[in-house]
């Protein structure tokens, strides 16, 4: 109805990928994430929050495939962009920080991971509250999944 490059269509790709990843179909999730990143980049640019969220899905694809270095590479590129675009206290920035800590743990880099995880938990507690699912996931060393809220039409 809106076309293949409409923000709602591309957001649906990101959300479908997250659902497929949760169901264990990481290959299908990855295909949708690759497409979403490419099309968001072409339509709204590489620094738009939707593009960055789609890129975080790519990091989650890598992590689900136990490709910790590839996940780290994505999260390390996206984190400073999120910090600049959304701010250091934005939940997406803090969640990316928590996920980067998990990437580093997967690479046995706990000395770098520990302070990142602590900062993420502290920030998510402050911004979202102690019972928010993202804060709980960060505290329990669980990967945080991302979606894009539907746009009002």
C-alpha positions, 0 to 999 in steps of 0.5 A: 500500500505504501511502497517498498521504501516507505518508513512503515514498510521498512520498519515492518522488515526490522520488526519481522526480523526481530520476531524471526530471530526470536523464533530461531530463524536467524538466516531469514532475520538476517536477510530482512535486516540486510535489506532494511539497513540498505533501504533505510540508508538509501531513503533516510540516510545512515545516521537516521535513528531507524537506520541505526536501529536496523543496524542494531538488528544486524549486530543481533544477527551476528550475536545469534550466530555466535559471531561476537567479533562481527556483532562488536564491530557493528555495535562499536560503529553504531554506539557513537552515532547513537550517542551523537544523534539520540544522546547518551541517555537515550534508551537505544544508546544505553541498550546498544551499550549493554549489547556491546558489553555482551559482545565483548564478553563473548570475546573474553574481554571482560575488563572492557565489558564490565564497566559498559554493562554497569553504565548501561544498567545504571543508565537504563535504571535511571531512564526507564526504571528498575523493572523495564524489560531492557534494564532487566535484560542488561542486568541479567546479561541478556541480549536486548532486541530492537523494534521500531514502533509503528508510525501514526498514519 
